[in-house]
Amino acid sequence: MNLNFKKIRFFIFFLFLSLDILCLNGQTNLKGNLAFVLVGIPNLGIETKLGSHTSFQIDITVSFWESVNHAPQKFILLFPEFRYYTKEFGKGFFLGAHIGGGIYKLQKYNYWSTNFYQKGYNIMYGLTTGYQFLINEKWNLEIFVGGGSSQGFYKGYKINTNERYDNRDKFNKSGEWILYRGGVMLVYKL
């Protein structure tokens, strides 16, 4: 992926630190996004109970796609999130607040069908809402969607030559309010 190794190390460090904190609590759930599995993009999460109605979750999404329509679609996204359940932890409707980030080498949606791709990082913050359905004592199904502000910092390149197309030395900046999370998580209760 040839992205900045310091940023990747930071994400990995933060992920393992969060996992260590989460595993200290006895009520922990492991999650996998069934919707993303269909397109070959792993999205895994871990959530732990903080109180009768609250939890902390962290999830990571990784795309390894070298080429989709001749353009790279590689990224890593990491989202820590605080959640509030209206019934109790792991049951029913929830609302979450998150701040996350990612690094990427991909063709942004507004550049599809062009000879350009972007490489950089972004910071995202917003809200997630969803519902957890009880399947049995050990399994739940969670449907969720989330979005908010996405602030991107990237450099633009030509696909065929890997040369900069934007004639800048520094990063381009873009910001938008969008939906950037969602799916169907299969939840296993430890």
C-alpha positions in Angstrom: 0.0 0.0 0.0 3.1 2.2 0.4 1.3 4.6 2.8 3.0 6.4 5.7 4.3 3.7 8.0 4.1 6.0 11.1 0.4 6.4 10.5 -0.1 2.7 10.1 1.9 2.0 13.4 -0.3 4.6 15.2 -3.5 2.9 14.0 -2.1 -0.6 15.1 -1.0 0.8 18.5 -4.3 2.4 19.1 -6.2 -0.7 18.1 -4.2 -3.0 20.4 -4.4 -0.5 23.3 -8.2 -0.3 22.8 -8.5 -4.1 22.6 -6.5 -4.4 25.9 -8.8 -2.0 27.6 -11.9 -3.7 26.2 -10.9 -7.2 27.3 -10.5 -6.1 30.9 -14.3 -6.0 31.1 -16.2 -9.3 31.3 -19.1 -8.4 28.9 -17.5 -8.2 25.5 -18.9 -8.8 22.1 -17.0 -9.7 18.9 -18.5 -8.5 15.6 -18.1 -9.0 11.9 -19.9 -7.1 9.1 -21.8 -9.6 6.9 -22.5 -6.9 4.3 -18.8 -6.1 3.8 -17.8 -9.8 3.5 -19.9 -9.9 0.3 -17.5 -7.4 -1.3 -14.3 -8.8 0.2 -13.7 -6.0 2.7 -13.2 -7.2 6.3 -14.9 -5.0 8.9 -14.4 -6.4 12.4 -15.3 -4.9 15.8 -15.2 -5.4 19.5 -17.6 -3.8 22.0 -17.7 -3.9 25.8 -20.2 -2.9 28.4 -19.5 0.3 30.4 -22.8 0.5 32.2 -26.3 -0.9 32.0 -27.1 1.3 28.9 -23.6 2.3 27.7 -20.7 0.7 25.8 -17.4 1.4 24.1 -16.7 -0.1 20.6 -13.8 0.0 18.3 -13.9 -1.4 14.7 -11.6 -1.6 11.8 -12.3 -1.9 8.1 -9.6 -2.8 5.6 -9.7 -3.0 1.8 -6.9 -4.7 0.0 -8.2 -4.2 -3.5 -5.4 -3.3 -5.9 -7.7 -2.5 -8.8 -11.4 -1.8 -9.2 -12.1 -0.6 -12.7 -8.3 -0.1 -13.1 -8.0 2.2 -10.0 -6.7 1.2 -6.5 -9.3 0.9 -3.7 -7.1 0.3 -0.7 -7.8 1.8 2.7 -7.8 1.3 6.5 -10.5 2.9 8.7 -10.5 2.8 12.5 -13.5 4.0 14.6 -13.7 4.2 18.4 -17.3 4.8 19.5 -19.3 5.5 22.6 -22.8 4.0 22.5 -26.0 4.4 24.4 -28.7 1.7 24.3 -32.3 2.7 25.1 -33.1 -0.8 26.6 -29.9 -2.2 28.0 -26.4 -3.1 26.6 -26.7 -5.2 23.5 -30.4 -5.0 23.1 -32.6 -2.8 20.9 -32.1 0.7 19.6 -28.7 2.5 20.1 -27.1 5.8 19.3 -23.3 6.2 19.2 -20.8 9.0 18.8 -17.5 8.4 17.2 -14.3 9.9 15.9 -12.1 8.0 13.6 -9.8 8.1 10.8 -8.3 6.4 7.9 -5.5 6.2 5.3 -6.1 5.4 1.7 -5.0 5.0 -1.8 -8.1 5.0 -3.9 -10.2 6.6 -6.5 -12.7 8.9 -4.8 -16.3 8.6 -5.9 -16.3 11.9 -7.7 -13.3 10.7 -9.8 -14.8 7.4 -11.0 -14.3 6.8 -14.7 -11.3 9.1 -14.8 -7.5 8.5 -15.0 -7.0 9.9 -11.5 -6.7 8.5 -8.0 -6.0 10.0 -4.5 -3.6 9.0 -1.7 -3.9 10.4 1.8 -5.7 10.3 5.1 -8.9 11.6 6.6 -10.5 12.3 9.9 -14.2 11.5 10.5 -16.5 12.3 13.3 -20.2 11.8 13.6 -23.1 9.6 14.8 -24.1 6.0 14.4 -27.6 4.6 14.9 -28.8 1.1 14.8 -30.7 -1.8 16.3 -29.5 -5.1 17.9 -31.8 -8.1 17.5 -31.4 -11.1 19.9 -30.8 -14.4 18.0 -30.1 -16.5 21.1 -28.0 -16.4 24.3 -24.7 -16.1 22.4 -25.6 -14.3 19.2 -27.1 -11.0 18.1 -27.6 -9.3 14.7 -26.9 -5.6 14.5 -28.1 -3.3 11.7 -26.4 0.1 11.7 -25.7 3.2 9.7 -23.4 6.2 10.5 -22.0 9.3 9.1 -20.9 12.8 9.7 -18.0 15.0 8.8 -15.2 13.6 6.7 -12.1 15.8 6.4 -9.7 14.5 3.8 -6.0 15.4 3.1 -4.7 13.9 -0.1 -2.5 14.1 -3.1 -3.8 13.4 -6.6 -2.1 11.0 -9.0 -2.6 9.8 -12.6 -3.4 6.1 -12.8 -1.3 5.4 -15.9 1.9 7.3 -14.8 1.6 7.7 -11.0 2.6 11.4 -11.5 0.8 14.2 -9.6 -2.0 15.7 -11.6 -2.8 18.5 -9.1 0.4 20.5 -9.5 0.7 21.0 -5.7 3.5 20.3 -3.3 1.3 19.9 -0.3 -1.9 18.0 0.4 -5.3 18.9 -1.1 -8.0 19.3 1.4 -11.7 18.4 1.2 -14.5 18.2 3.6 -18.0 16.8 3.3 -21.0 15.6 5.3 -21.7 12.0 4.2 -22.8 8.5 5.3 -19.6 6.5 5.6 -20.5 3.5 7.9 -23.1 0.9 7.8 -24.0 -2.8 7.4 -25.2 -5.9 9.2 -22.9 -7.1 12.0 -23.1 -10.6 13.3 -22.4 -10.3 17.1 -20.9 -13.0 19.2 -21.1 -12.6 23.0 -18.0 -13.8 24.9 
